[in-house]
């Protein structure tokens, strides 16, 4: 029998009858002896109500508060987690609750909900852990919702909306079908090919002279470039037409990159066909060259098809604080050592440090340990200053690197875990849908009449899984993040 040490004083909320009342509760096979004066410190909870009704209520009334009741032993039985209940008892003796290591926070919140204990009694350290779990569950639920949206076929939408959704999956969801995977692979290959063609086209030996004697790209390379641009243009237009929110599509960062990768080709094409007179202008020719250089933006299109590059982007976003510290360290060091270098070297007759702004370049390449050697100190004190500067540069760069790498590992591992959890959730939902179809033959025949696949959208949508994902039913929860103890008990965490 497990029992907390009893504190011998009565709470003002407790009645005289319940102060000396002792009740025996059996939680999952573990027996506890609880005292009325202790439980009545929180009279709104289930245990306080139980001890107050233990002496003057019938067997049926008491069974509404517990799973079973033994009149002979006067013992209440609860089919609950005994380890979690020990944490629940801490509220009555210590005034706060801590979640012990190894207990699922979401399951513990349902235990608190069962014992009618408010979340405000949970200690702050445990609330932070609970919020992290809620965030992860929200992300898993969002991924599951995305997968379900891809699987379901709403009969209420029009044929045009179905075509738009099909085109969107074809262009944006490589995992949805074989055709979409082929399109993604072709797009990825053409991005690499156009980037290689852009680089090879700058080799003088592969260039040809035009009518004015200027070196231009080889016609074969221009043909390949044109074919790639046509593909990118068609892809951009199809994605724009299939988007449900076209305004948001236009101003999306990756779509702006796609537009910048396509636009220079057509601008150059228009300028070159306006006539030779206008092309003789030097500023127009410089504009054409600048627009050709903008083709390098298409390399960023690789991020659309690379999960690794997307993970790197998320990791850098989460490491903005560390990157800011790195920039601050380097800025302070560059300003300090460039000023010292100029001061120590200005009296030398062959000094290379003509001004402090001009010394910034020396400080940058020194602190980053690049050391081009185009600017270097010639005095002894200047060389000592240079030695200290690159030692400080190594330390300044090394200090924030580990947190940045750690953030990348965390983001990458989290993405893998979320993807696995989402797939596992879908498998559980499909399995349960199949089991319900087998238990209810009529419902099974109805589901099989529409489709023989386990992934019947109606069956999957109506199924609750064993994994606690509170956001599938109510999408408002995704942004608001309600308290965990308010979630439906139809879900379990393990």
C-alpha atoms as one frame of an Amber mdcrd trajectory, in Angstrom:
protein
   0.000   0.000   0.000   1.365   3.393  -1.044   0.621   6.491   1.017   1.770
  10.096   1.273   2.745  11.336   4.749  -0.334  13.020   6.165  -0.256  16.644
   7.310  -2.445  17.022  10.393  -4.467  20.149   9.816  -7.882  20.712   8.349
  -8.706  23.044   5.519 -11.430  25.607   6.000 -13.248  24.245   2.948 -13.563
  20.771   4.462 -16.603  19.743   6.440 -16.331  18.314   9.930 -17.590  14.937
   8.777 -15.050  14.608   6.002 -12.021  15.778   7.998 -11.723  12.467   9.827
 -12.978  10.392   6.878 -10.534   7.969   5.320 -11.164   6.362   1.961  -9.283
   3.566   0.233  -8.752   3.934  -3.498  -7.249   1.278  -5.733  -5.561   2.795
  -8.775  -4.561   0.128 -11.255  -3.822  -2.353  -8.483  -2.052   0.114  -6.175
  -3.955   0.870  -2.965  -3.939   4.329  -1.368  -5.380   5.520   1.951  -6.518
   9.125   1.601  -7.828  11.492   4.290 -10.790  13.782   3.912  -9.180  16.920
   5.309  -6.356  16.638   2.757  -8.633  16.013  -0.227 -10.982  18.867   0.671
  -8.227  21.381   0.172  -9.410  21.278  -3.450 -13.165  20.639  -3.153 -13.843
  20.970  -6.905 -11.872  17.798  -7.739 -13.230  14.270  -8.162 -11.466  12.895
  -5.070 -12.920  15.618  -2.842 -16.402  14.891  -4.162 -15.804  11.193  -3.582
 -14.787  11.578   0.059 -17.755  13.877   0.763 -20.247  11.393  -0.715 -18.629
   8.236   0.667 -20.751   8.098   3.850 -24.231   9.104   2.676 -24.543   7.889
  -0.916 -25.782   4.674  -2.436 -23.686   2.151  -4.299 -25.019   3.351  -7.636
 -24.171   6.979  -6.878 -20.627   6.098  -5.873 -20.107   4.056  -9.028 -20.681
   7.207 -11.072 -17.475   8.608  -9.565 -15.352   5.463  -9.921 -15.116   2.298
 -12.012 -16.186  -0.032  -9.179 -16.857  -0.017  -5.444 -16.534  -2.778  -2.841
 -19.052  -2.327   0.034 -17.325  -4.845   2.292 -13.837  -3.430   1.953 -15.140
   0.102   1.386 -12.628   0.430  -1.418 -12.953   2.407  -4.649 -11.456   1.006
  -7.844 -10.141   3.098 -10.732  -8.756   1.757 -13.970  -6.194   4.539 -14.286
  -2.411   4.868 -14.471  -0.957   4.414 -10.941   2.250   6.352 -11.742   0.302
   9.329 -13.042  -1.942   9.197  -9.958   1.082   9.647  -7.693   1.728  12.919
  -9.500  -1.940  13.864  -9.077  -1.692  13.401  -5.308   1.156  15.925  -5.173
  -1.443  18.663  -5.669  -3.181  17.861  -2.361   0.043  17.680  -0.358   2.339
  20.199  -2.051  -0.003  22.527  -3.959   1.486  21.897  -7.426   1.934  19.062
  -9.888   5.025  17.852 -11.717   4.987  15.384 -14.598   7.452  12.618 -13.840
   9.964  11.548 -16.427   8.648   8.830 -18.731   4.976   9.891 -18.566   3.463
  11.185 -21.786   2.438  14.828 -21.210  -0.703  14.496 -23.322  -1.847  11.363
 -21.482  -1.146  13.061 -18.156  -3.337  16.006 -19.156  -6.195  13.594 -19.754
  -5.537  12.127 -16.315  -5.843  15.625 -14.854  -9.041  16.125 -16.819 -10.434
  12.865 -15.413  -9.635  13.843 -11.827 -11.130  17.299 -12.548  -7.914  19.199
 -11.865  -7.277  22.401 -13.776  -4.142  22.897 -15.858  -3.156  25.977 -13.835
  -1.864  23.725 -11.037   0.786  22.297 -13.354   4.274  23.643 -12.706   5.823
  25.999 -15.295   8.645  23.605 -16.181   6.093  20.957 -17.134   3.943  23.461
 -19.052   6.886  24.244 -21.378   7.353  20.543 -22.065   3.624  20.214 -22.710
   3.682  23.118 -25.176   6.501  21.473 -27.144   4.486  18.267 -27.431   1.400
  20.220 -28.506   3.421  21.977 -31.206   4.749  18.677 -32.541   1.258  17.192
 -32.562  -0.032  20.232 -34.421   2.647  19.792 -37.086   1.889  16.078 -37.404
  -1.806  16.855 -37.695  -1.099  19.392 -40.426   0.880  16.810 -42.391  -1.887
  14.233 -41.906  -4.484  16.751 -43.061  -2.411  17.432 -46.170  -2.234  13.722
 -46.961  -5.963  13.283 -46.370  -6.718  16.240 -48.615  -4.721  14.537 -51.343
  -6.616  11.269 -50.819 -10.179  12.479 -50.498 -12.456  13.125 -53.455 -15.187
  15.577 -52.594 -18.243  14.978 -54.748 -19.541  18.493 -54.084 -16.828  20.240
 -56.097 -17.328  21.083 -59.743 -15.511  19.476 -62.639 -13.375  22.607 -63.068
 -12.323  22.486 -59.431 -11.464  18.803 -59.791  -9.300  19.578 -62.813  -7.632
  22.397 -60.903  -6.922  20.117 -57.933  -5.598  17.393 -60.244  -3.302  19.881
 -61.977  -2.092  21.205 -58.621  -1.176  17.711 -57.415   0.494  17.017 -60.731
   2.719  20.092 -60.483   3.210  20.441 -56.715   2.908  16.935 -55.217   5.647
  14.648 -56.623   4.607  11.865 -54.246   0.985  11.796 -55.425   1.475   9.870
 -58.695   4.017   8.516 -61.149   3.342  11.324 -63.637   4.000  14.010 -61.021
   7.254  12.293 -60.033   8.362  12.251 -63.678   7.554  15.957 -64.020   9.527
  16.741 -60.872  12.550  14.763 -62.116  12.424  16.431 -65.547  12.147  19.875
 -63.965  15.075  19.141 -61.660  17.202  17.907 -64.567  16.385  20.966 -66.709
  17.326  23.305 -63.858  20.742  21.659 -63.661  21.086  21.628 -67.449  20.222
  25.334 -67.824  22.673  26.237 -65.061  25.443  24.260 -66.764  24.611  25.832
 -70.146  24.758  29.305 -68.602  28.234  28.594 -67.204  29.573  26.893 -70.349
  28.260  29.714 -72.533  30.735  32.141 -70.945  33.799  30.160 -72.165  35.422
  32.292 -74.939  36.460  29.255 -76.986  32.801  28.156 -77.268  31.466  31.590
 -78.210  30.883  32.852 -81.745  30.931  36.332 -83.295  27.774  38.070 -84.385
  27.397  40.527 -87.302  28.875  43.359 -85.218  31.885  41.270 -84.219  30.758
  40.781 -80.620  31.191  37.425 -78.901  27.840  35.729 -78.182  26.748  32.325
 -77.014  26.910  29.373 -79.356  23.607  28.780 -81.221  23.380  25.233 -79.869
  23.620  26.485 -76.301  21.023  29.152 -77.060  18.663  26.467 -78.388  19.078
  24.426 -75.198  18.520  27.570 -73.133  15.362  28.358 -75.095  13.982  24.834
 -74.598  14.607  25.049 -70.837  12.950  28.454 -70.603   9.902  27.194 -72.491
   9.572  24.333 -69.983   9.954  26.695 -67.025   7.374  29.061 -68.513   4.805
  26.336 -69.107   5.432  24.970 -65.615   4.981  28.412 -64.026   1.755  29.091
 -65.947   0.264  25.692 -65.058   1.128  26.134 -61.404  -0.374  29.633 -61.467
  -3.614  28.424 -63.051  -3.941  25.501 -60.618  -3.368  27.630 -57.525  -6.404
  28.238 -55.344  -5.022  31.600 -54.184  -3.314  33.158 -57.195  -2.444  36.432
 -55.467  -0.637  34.563 -52.710   1.021  32.430 -55.371   2.477  35.453 -57.156
   3.994  36.960 -54.005   5.388  33.708 -52.639   9.176  33.824 -52.251   9.925
  30.700 -54.299   7.528  31.797 -57.037   9.249  35.182 -57.197  12.519  33.289
 -57.722  10.881  31.304 -60.535   9.644  34.506 -62.167  13.064  36.164 -61.914
  14.624  33.107 -63.524  12.252  33.305 -66.508  11.801  37.041 -66.980  15.357
  37.987 -68.213  15.077  35.679 -71.228  11.953  37.402 -72.544  13.234  40.892
 -71.762  16.457  40.213 -73.683  14.415  38.695 -76.505  12.273  41.831 -76.733
  15.266  44.172 -76.635  17.156  42.269 -79.313  14.169  42.401 -81.667  13.417
  46.104 -81.253  15.977  46.971 -83.931  19.682  47.463 -84.296  19.456  51.201
 -83.660  18.320  50.913 -80.082  20.703  48.019 -79.389  23.651  50.243 -80.273
  23.082  52.200 -77.085  25.689  51.285 -74.481  23.276  51.396 -71.540  20.878
  49.017 -73.304  23.692  46.566 -73.938  24.692  46.767 -70.278  21.080  46.134
 -69.273  20.996  43.058 -71.479  24.182  41.744 -69.879  22.776  42.405 -66.408
  19.584  40.554 -67.265  21.595  37.607 -68.539  23.433  37.493 -65.219  20.068
  37.311 -63.448  19.675  33.824 -64.860  21.675  32.569 -61.901  18.464  32.939
 -59.850  17.201  29.693 -61.359  19.664  27.719 -59.226  17.413  28.545 -56.278
  14.663  26.578 -58.004  16.483  23.468 -56.783  15.139  24.176 -53.297  11.636
  23.342 -54.562  12.685  19.755 -55.311  15.272  19.210 -52.557  14.175  18.367
 -49.037  17.748  18.889 -47.832  17.856  22.490 -49.079  14.462  23.165 -47.508
  15.708  21.763 -44.206  18.799  23.970 -44.456  16.563  27.004 -44.990  14.478
  26.160 -41.913  17.648  25.609 -39.871  19.039  28.992 -40.895  15.736  30.650
 -39.972  15.877  29.042 -36.530  19.529  30.152 -36.181  18.972  33.845 -36.882
  19.979  34.727 -33.327  23.288  32.839 -33.614  23.956  34.312 -37.052  23.252
  37.781 -35.643  25.765  37.167 -32.848  28.344  36.023 -35.398  27.779  39.151
 -37.466  28.035  41.348 -34.375  31.291  39.700 -33.238  32.819  40.071 -36.684
  31.664  43.689 -37.068  33.167  44.726 -33.743  36.417  42.911 -34.524  36.671
  44.350 -38.034  36.143  47.904 -36.817  38.582  47.495 -33.906  41.470  45.807
 -35.736  41.167  47.943 -38.876  41.444  51.100 -36.747  44.430  49.662 -34.858
  46.058  48.557 -38.113  45.705  52.006 -39.639  47.069  53.689 -36.490  50.087
  51.383 -36.239  50.934  51.465 -39.954  50.296  55.082 -40.952  53.841  56.253
 -40.077  55.501  53.632 -42.268  56.727  55.138 -45.592  55.400  52.180 -47.641
  52.187  51.686 -45.729  49.253  49.951 -47.418  46.767  51.220 -44.846  45.777
  54.568 -46.346  42.510  54.938 -44.404  40.353  53.104 -41.877  37.593  52.250
 -44.402  40.257  50.900 -46.758  41.573  48.820 -43.828  38.177  47.117 -43.447
  39.046  44.821 -46.349  42.271  43.753 -44.649  40.431  43.122 -41.360  37.751
  41.034 -43.096  40.145  38.716 -44.944  42.331  38.445 -41.814  39.611  37.626
 -39.305  38.073  35.080 -41.684  41.580  33.554 -42.124  41.392  34.001 -45.929
  44.509  36.135 -46.187  44.803  37.175 -49.840  48.047  39.021 -49.177  47.162
  42.086 -51.223  47.276  44.206 -48.045  49.582  43.331 -45.167  51.280  45.153
 -42.268  54.968  46.015 -42.414  55.692  47.105 -38.846  56.242  44.785 -35.901
  53.304  46.147 -33.936  51.110  45.880 -37.047  52.008  42.216 -37.433  51.205
  41.585 -33.764  47.854  43.273 -34.333  47.266  41.014 -37.350  48.107  37.897
 -35.308  45.650  38.862 -32.585  42.998  39.704 -35.193  42.987  36.317 -36.911
  43.063  34.487 -33.550  40.011  36.480 -32.451  38.408  35.815 -35.844  38.783
  32.050 -35.410  37.213  32.240 -31.945  34.388  34.526 -33.113  33.498  32.166
 -35.972  33.846  28.985 -33.929  31.618  30.042 -31.017  28.240  30.264 -32.866
  28.979  27.389 -35.263  28.025  24.609 -32.858  24.538  26.020 -32.067  23.910
  26.499 -35.791  24.922  22.899 -36.558  22.855  21.696 -33.612  19.804  23.570
 -34.926  20.258  21.953 -38.324  20.442  18.476 -36.765  17.342  19.191 -34.658
  15.345  20.505 -37.627  16.420  17.620 -39.864  15.638  14.984 -37.219  12.315
  16.653 -36.448  11.316  16.655 -40.110  12.109  12.947 -40.389  10.174  12.148
 -37.205   7.167  14.203 -38.299   7.075  12.533 -41.716   7.302   9.078 -40.129
   4.629   9.933 -37.554   2.289  11.285 -40.220   2.683   8.156 -42.353   2.150
   5.986 -39.275  -0.985   7.945 -38.443  -2.385   7.410 -41.938  -1.621   3.678
 -41.735  -3.427   3.439 -38.380  -6.438   5.288 -39.725  -6.597   3.048 -42.790
  -6.251  -0.079 -40.648  -8.989   1.015 -38.303 -11.234   1.903 -41.231 -10.712
  -1.601 -42.583 -11.497  -3.146 -39.184 -14.702  -1.114 -38.858 -15.707  -2.174
 -42.361 -15.220  -5.816 -41.380 -17.198  -5.390 -38.152 -20.070  -3.684 -39.982
 -20.683  -5.636 -43.216 -23.279  -3.141 -44.450 -20.905  -0.223 -43.985 -18.141
  -2.285 -45.564 -20.266  -3.007 -48.659 -21.142   0.651 -48.914 -17.488   1.652
 -48.739 -16.382  -1.027 -51.192 -19.087  -0.001 -53.648 -17.374   3.340 -54.174
 -13.798   2.018 -54.171 -12.040  -1.242 -53.358  -9.064   0.588 -51.885  -8.390
   0.770 -48.168  -7.882   4.476 -48.645 -11.543   5.193 -49.208 -11.866   8.832
 -48.348 -15.182   8.551 -46.506 -13.929   5.695 -44.325 -10.668   7.415 -43.554
 -12.288  10.750 -42.770 -14.758   9.148 -40.350 -12.078   7.198 -38.499 -10.394
   8.181 -35.252  -6.847   6.891 -34.821  -5.071   5.702 -31.702  -2.514   8.475
 -31.926  -3.542  11.655 -30.131  -3.805  14.275 -32.868  -6.232  16.900 -31.618
  -6.274  19.030 -34.749  -7.833  16.785 -37.341 -11.368  17.622 -36.385 -11.151
  21.339 -35.714  -8.822  23.402 -37.849  -9.142  26.413 -35.573  -7.037  24.502
 -33.059  -4.050  24.666 -35.347  -3.437  28.331 -34.677  -4.908  28.716 -31.221
  -3.448  25.654 -29.523  -6.072  24.897 -26.839  -5.197  23.368 -23.487  -4.423
  19.715 -23.731  -6.971  18.655 -21.118  -9.779  20.032 -23.283  -9.060  17.606
 -26.118 -11.419  14.808 -26.919 -10.918  11.564 -25.033 -11.506   9.594 -28.215
  -7.768   9.779 -28.839  -4.971   8.074 -26.963  -1.256   8.774 -27.052   0.240
   5.347 -27.366
